Amino acid sequence: MTHVHKAKQLGVYGKDLVHNPDDKSFEGFIPEEQPYQIDFLDDFEIEYCKKFYYDRVTSEVVQLNKSHFFLVYPLNYPELREILIPKLNEQFGKWFSYSDINNDKQKQSSDFYFWQQGIFAPHTDSLIHIPGYVPYKDVLIPLEMEGGVDSPYYTFNQRWYGRGCHFKYKHIDNMFALYSDIMREKPYGEYKFFKNYESDPDKMISKDWYDEYFGEIYNYEMLQGFSLNKMLPWTPGRAIVTDSSMIHGATNYKIKGGKYKLGITLRLFKNIPEYKPSTVFSVFPQMQGFSECKADPRMDENA
């Protein structure tokens, strides 16, 4: 069953998707910080990590949709742990990955390699339902981009303190997220987890920025309430680090001549015993057991 069929079956196609109305905010547990970049992998490590993905693409990669392919839980591979764990420990002290702490029957692809030909709407990726473990940092490690010389990653000044969420005000498409929520029906400032809604037209994302970095893949109105924080270059080996609450995304690299990109994204948690969230995965029982199919992204370059 495809995502769009699932959405129609559940009556949420083209509407807000809220998996758990009783979700709680994780605001206030960890101080907010600005995003930054760090030199993370050297040239040899970049090439090794690329080869590691492509050597497994036909047997272990799962397809999220027609343009996004994941190799999940890279930290479960001893070869990658040897490279990544010491660097993460040096930068972030004591931290935990989703694989370390979850007891979910329906596993989430929290950490993964991604090979993609498209972009998501502005979003967050937080997993918020594990008691004692607060979403902390998202670490994005660029590995490759085919074409596209000026296709940065953006962060907005706005934050979201609920579970991962895609922001698609007045935009209808066939996306249906298995864990994340989707907001389409109301201005973002009307939702309880949204912070720093920008109402000043002079500070909101401009039409010029939209034309240069988004194009027509999404409607301009979808960016209402957002203001730009930073533009961070996609540089292989140079990790992008953001708070898990920060709304972010990739600019449309196809406008700049890009064809696809490859990277690793990791979600880090901090152990804070006082954190007591709702543990409901989804109020939709149909979500249990819904999984993606294995596929090689290079089978159809035009997919």
Protein Blocks (a to p, Z undefined) as FASTA:
>chain_A
ZZklmmmmnopgoiacdfblkbccfehjaccdddddddfbdfklmmmmmmmmmmmmmmmp
ccfblmbccdehkllpmklmmmmmmmmmmmnopaddfklmpccfbdcdfbccdddfbdcd
dddfbdfkbghiacfbdcdddfbdgehjblccdddfbdcfbdcddddehiacfbdcfkbc
cdfkbcfklpfkbghiafbfklmccfklmmmmnommbcfklmgoiacfbdcdddehiacd
ddfklccddddfklnopabdcddddddddddfklccdfbfbfclklgopacddddfklpm
kZZ
